[in-house]
Structures are given as C-alpha cells and as structure tokens.
Amino acid sequence: MKRITVGITAHVDSGKTTLAEAMLYKSGSIRSLGRVDSGNTVLDTNSIEKERGITIFSAQAELFTKDSRITLLDTPGHVDFLAETERTMCVLDYAILVISGTDGVQSHTSTLWNMLRKYEVPVFIFVNKMDLIGADKSFVVNDLRSRLSQNIVDFTADYRDISENTALCDEEIMEKYVENGFVEKNDIIHALNERRVFPCFFGSALKMQGVEEFLSVIDEYTCEKTYRNEFSAKVYKISYDSKGSRLTHMKITGGCLKMRDELCYTDCDGSEQKSKVSSIRFYTGEKFRTSDTAEAGDICALTGLVGTFAGQGIGSERSSSDVLFEPVMTYRVIYPKEKNAFDVLKELRLLEDEDPQLHICWNEQNKDIHIQIMGAVQLEVLTKLVFERFGYAVSFENGAVTYKETIKSSVEGVGHYEPLRHYAEAHILLEPMPRGSGIIFDTVCSEDELDRNWQRLILTHLEEKTHLGVLTGSPITDIKMTLVSGKAHLKHTEGGDFRQATYRAVRQGLRLAESILLEPYYDYEIELPTENVGKAISDLQHMCAEFEAPESLGEMSIIRGNAPVSEINDYRSDFIAYTHGKGRISFALSGYKECHNTEEVIEEIGYDCDRDTENSADSIFCSHGAGYVVKWNEAYEHMHLPLISNDAEDIDSNEQRNEKAARFIEKAVSDEELMAIFEMTYGKINRDPVRAFKKTKAASIEDKKVRLPQYEGPDYLLVDGYNIIFAWDDLKKIAEENLDAARAELIHRMCNYQGYNGSELILVFDAYKVKGKHRDIEKYCNINIVYTKESETADSYIEKVSHELSKKHRVRVATSDGLEQMIILGNGAMRISAAEFRKRVDAAESAIKEFIDAL
C-alpha cells in the first residue's frame, strides 16, 4: 500500500475543512460527520477554531483508500496564518486546492498557487459548493485556466476525454496520443507529478456530492515517492500537547526511525544537539496512536527532542530557506502589573517556538516587549492563547506596520576595535540589492591578509545579528554584505573583538550611505457593486494605492492593485459600510516597497541613532596604552587598512583616459584596421575584397559588380533581452530566483558594453502579456530600453526596427532565436548568436579591466 501526504488548502470560507471532514467520513476514518458551524469537526480541535469557524493551526489525519494510506494535512485559509500554511507545504507529496464554485479564483487563491509552484507540489483542484445558485462550471473553468494555468483538465469526464484533454497540455503526451489514439494512465500520473497537468473535480462537500469519486481519482492518479536509504527528516511544525510535552512534527524523508533512537542535529542557535526519541505518534485530530517505528514517507510527531524548529532538516535533509511571508504589524504587549516582564517574555517565547513568524522583540532601552504579527485576527487569537495557556490576560497597543530599511548606493563600512590588549579591524562593503533579496553575505578578502578562521567568524557575526537601520531603527534588508578586508593581531585578537569590529563596520556604513525606508504592501482584490466604483477609486487614490482598470461582471465590478498596508489595513469596515455588505475585499502580502510618506514616519517614530548605544557606529582606537573613541564620520582618517573603494575613485578620476582607451580598442578590432594589417603583411589587394571570398559559380554572375551599401550615421545593436537572459547560464540562474534581478544585471552589462563598443544599443524586452496599449521606451544611462506593447513580442519589434534601420545603418541583432535570425538576415541586418555575443561582452569587459589595471 502506497504512502502519500496530501495537503488541503484554500481561500478562507471555500469549504476546505468541510471537504476534509467528508473525505475522512467517506473513507471510513470517522463514524460521524462533523460540521464547521457546529464546532465538532475532527480537524478543527482548538477552542478558538471552533468559536470562529476557521482553521488556525495545521492538523493531521489518516485515511485509507483502496490502494493508498493517505496522511491528510489541513492548513489555515486565512491570510493572517499564511506562514503556517507555507511551512506545511514543504512536506507535501500532493495538494488539494479547494475553489468556491460561486467565487472562483480569489486573491488568496493566487497566493496559494504561487506557493505551491515554489515548492513544486502537484495539485488536484476541487471546485466546491457546486450545489449553490450562482455556481457556474464553465465560468469557473475559464477563470481557473486564465488566472492559474491553461493545463487544468476536467477529470469528471470519461477516460477518453481525459486522455484527449491531457494530450493538449503536453507535447510528449500528444505524440503518444497521436501515435496510439489514447494515453496510458502512467503517462498522466507522470505528467501530474511534474506539474504539467492539474486534475480538476467538481462537487459539494457539504452535500457529499463528488467526494467519493474525488477520493478514487486521488487513489488512482498518485504514486509513492522514492526515498533515500539513509535516515533524513523534515520538521514542519512545533506544538505542545495537553500535558505540556513538546511535539516535533516531521516527515521522514529517508530511512527508518525507531523508538529510543538518538538524533544529532543543529538547533536554531547553531549549537549541536543530541536527543533521544521518547515516543512516535501518528495523529488524527486530537487522537493519536503510538508506534515503535516510522518509515520513509510517514508524517509523525516525536517527543523528546529539544531545539528543533519549523523548516529544519535532520540527517541528510537540508533546512528550508526563508519563507515568503513575514509579519507586517508591530504591537507593544501590555501585561498585568504583577507579572514580571522576563517571565512574560519567556512564556511568549514558547508561542514563538510554535510559530516562527510570530516575532517577539525585547526593547532593552524601554524594557518593553513588542510583538510582530500578520494581522488583527492573529492578534485576537494570540490574546486567547495566552489566557488559555498561561492564565492571564494581555492586551496590545500602538499598532503600526513593520518598516524596513535599505540603502541606495554602495558604501564601504569600517569598524575598528582596539582597547588595551584587544585588536580587530573589519571592512564591510554594503551593496543595494533588488527588492525581496533579503540579506546576502559574502567574502572576497584574501586569506593572505586575514586568516580563514577570522573570516568565518566575521561572517558568523554578520548573520547572527538583526542589523538596524539609521532612519527608524527598523531591520535592514535587500543588502549584500561583503567582507573586503580585515586585520587581526597575532597576540591580542580575541573572538569577541571581531564581533565589535563587524557590528561597528556595518553601522558605520549605514551612517555613510543614503538610506531608504521601506514599508509592506498588500495586493488587494475588491469586488463591489458597479455603482460604488467611483467611491472606491477615490478612496484608493487617497491611500496612495495603485490599481488596474475595473473589470465589469454584470452588476458587479472587480478592482485589483496594491497599496501600503498602513493605509489599507483598516479599510475593510468602511468598505463594508458603503457597499452595504454587498462587497468583498481580500488582501495578500506582495512585499516591501519604498515608503510613500517617509518624512512623516521618521518624525513620528523619532529614532535617534546617536543615542542608540547598543548599535554604535563609532570605532575604538588605542593610544599611549588607553582606548579612545573615534566618531563614525572620522573613522576613515584613523583606520589601519586602506579603503578598497579608493580604486573605484581612481577609475572615476580617469574617465577621459578610459574613453580614449575604448575608442582605441574599438578601432584596433575594426574591419578597416584588420585590412590595413593584412595589406602591410601580404601586400595590397587589387581585386574586389568582397568577391575575394565568394565562390565562382558562373560566368554571368562573375561579371556582375558587387556594390556595398553606403551606411549613414551610427551603427545599431539590437539585443533580445529575455532571449539573452535565458541563453547565458549565470543570468538564467539569477532569473530562476528573481527575474527582475536578472534583467537589472543584463541592463548593467549592456551599459558597460555600449560605453566600450560605441554603437547605438537598443535592449528589447517582451511585454506582450502585460496589459497596456502603448509601447514603453526609456533611456537608461547610455542605452535605449524598449518594453513592447500588449500583443507585441520582442521578435516582431526587432524585425520591424531592423528592417527600417538597415536601409541606412549597419545593424546587428543579438539573439539565438533561429527563425528570428533568418528573418534578420533577410532584412539586411547581421545577426550575432547569444554565445558569440557573450564572448564579445566578456572580451570587452576583459579589455577594459586590463587597460584599467595597466593604469
């Protein structure tokens, strides 16, 4: 019997828990059918879940079908608990995405779809509530295909239709279908596993319509994963049972785990831990069964482990990277006067242990506890959790969004720490990164200058601390920190010295740089009566929101866009009031953008970086046996190592010489110069230089004169942007994580190449899938960047432009599109393959570097 783990997720109120209950009932795992509104479902066991009728904590249940043992994981649907959902996705074999038949794809649905794509989870879609008036199957199918994927296939049809529709989704399957007239079931299963096909089912969980058939489809079209032989596991959740025992929920991803086995792993603080498994539990709701072993593919809860955390990999399993969603609201915790602050902090840390996205912060200066969460619903749940778990009431005040800071340009920060008998100096280069990059750490320091062990220590100190910005004291983000140089003393340097030097270097760099304040933004979707659209647009404009043109759906309209969390977070109550309850609004966190009212926020927060002694930017130097403080803005004058950035300043001061060098190199590799060198070596060519390279075909053709076109003005170079990005391995790797970052890197390289090459460079990017009738053309530095208009590809734009320009100008086009290359040649332009263009760009950069080094 195959073991599979299936997660069930949906936009709130789509009937997700009702479907899970129906699946358990139909499979015989439970004897009586519970209901959400009655508060007696198997999976929503917490008192808060029963009271509110929503899922807050992920829950586990076991069910059996004909050939499968399925572990079902129910996840929260509310946006405030999205982090809980995301942590569960990393252990899923398959997912069930529940869609409301009356609402279709909603904003949170799209967010969940993107998360499932990130974790590469195969998806079954169940369209629920098809028994209600207003549920339209054709509308929902079109909505799913237009907003999620074109490869969604209706699996309620017979197998012949399923085969035919599946073949339309994949070329490999289509070839087999054309050859054989049908598709093997194993081919469909394979395509489903690779997310090339997404089965869709229709029914009503409340009325038990289609549930049994849906279970049969899951049983029939799933397969068990192949696991490694050595032991490994992935932790996805931490919780506590009714007796206070700490439970580590994990999926066994390799080997076998037995009772009393000793596990070795690294805890959340980076320390090595060894713990023995005291019990292995398999849960269904609140009930569980124990076992002596857990095998690969099992989802279980262990007791006896300490220091484990959600996302942790044990054994050969790697730990997860940072999750997509972070808390956006910050509140100050108000607790009873008789309670000690440190006791409250310790108890709140237990809740933070269960939910890593619940950030508990201790303000040392004010002796206050602050908490960062996703939204108001999570705040209400937290209040009840504290009362139920610890027996006292807490409240919260001064709710504000969680700001972040970044920098605008690169800067080299210096930190020196040299009180008596201590010594360390660190130089950290801070560079701005694209939005959403987080903090990246690197070192380019030579080991001849600073020993590898000291470099590792500096990198550890960079990672261990939450570095604060200088505008509001908010955490920094989207910055790359690179250790460029450092110095230690043979006798007097200790580990703590580099901690001080590193912290001060980062802080000094932030003080020197131009900082930018960032705030969180929500993607919103508003559905409201058409008569209220004017009021909504007026409100959105006052909230500094961006929005698309409203879409009309009969008497209702839909507005989508994004807006600052600080402005739109409390808009729901006003919206419901003026739409008289007929409207619907939903939010999904889209990320951080530049703050729309920076000066106002800075003034309101009133952060004074000079008074923040915990994060000093000043350095400590030694003179006559005593340490003394050097202010951050004077550190450059006292430091013991030269600035790496001095080289860049020298380059800037010799800009004119560089331009001359570029022109010289360009001339040296031109056709005319090569011809001159050839004639000096072998003598003058007295015949037509073009015909010299042509084969003689016939006398009539041989007698014809060859005329070269007379070109005017500058040469042009057209670059197919996305074609080049996905043809160059380094840019392709960047694009897999962040396409905007890859585009920015290509633009940067093209600016350098144009400065060297001297031709008019036009960089073209596809925008044919982006709504907007007009083509967008912008001048960036020394190149022209074109974003094609709607329904226009980069290929078609390049073909038209090359045809026009080649009449009077020498035109080259950089692309590896074979068909496009043929058309370009027909237009009279010259084509350069992506590989050849890469060689030219590398050669240009190398020549510039060599010339600069020679200077």
ABEGO torsion letter per residue (X at the ends): XBBBBBBBBBBBGAGAAAAAAAAAAAAGABABBBBAAAGABAABABAAAAAAGBBABBBBBBBBBAABBBBBBBBBABAAAAAAAAAAAAABABBBBBBBAAAEBBAAAAAAAAAAAAAGBBBBBBBBGAABBGBBAAAAAAAAAAAABAABBBAABBAAAAAAAAAAABAAAAAAAAAAGBBBAAAAAAAAAAGABBBBBBEBAAAGBGAAAAAAAAAAABBBBBBBABBBBBBABBBBBAAGBBBBBBBBABEBBBBGBBBBBBBAAGBBBBBBBABBBBBBEABBBBBABBBBGBBBBBBGBBGBBBGBBBEABBBBBBBABBBABBBBBBBBAABBAAAAAAAAAAAAAABAABBBBBBAAAGBBBBBBABAAAAAAAAAAAAAAAGBBBBBBGBBBBBBBBBABBBBBBBBBBBBGBBBBBBBBBBBBBBGAEBBBBBABBAAABBAAAAAAAAAAAAABBBBBAAAGBBBBGBBBBBABBBBBAAABBAAAAAAAAAAAAAAAAAABBBBBBBBBBBBBBBBBAAAAAAAAAAAAAAGBBBBBBBBBEABBBBBEBBBAAAAAAAAAAAAAAAGGABBBBBBBAEBBBBABAAAAAAAAGBBAAABAABBABBBBBBGGBBBBBBAAAAAAABABBBAAAAAAAAAAAAAAAAAAAAAAAAAABAAAAAAAAAAAAEBBABBAAAAABBBABAAAAABBBBBBBBBEBBBBBBBAAAAAAABAAAAAAAAABAAAAAAAAAAAAAAAAAAAGBBBBBBBBAAABBEABBBBBBBEABBBBBBBBGBBAAAAAAAAAAAAAAABBBBBBBABAAAAAAAAAAGBBBBBAAAAAAAAAAAAAAAAAAAAAX
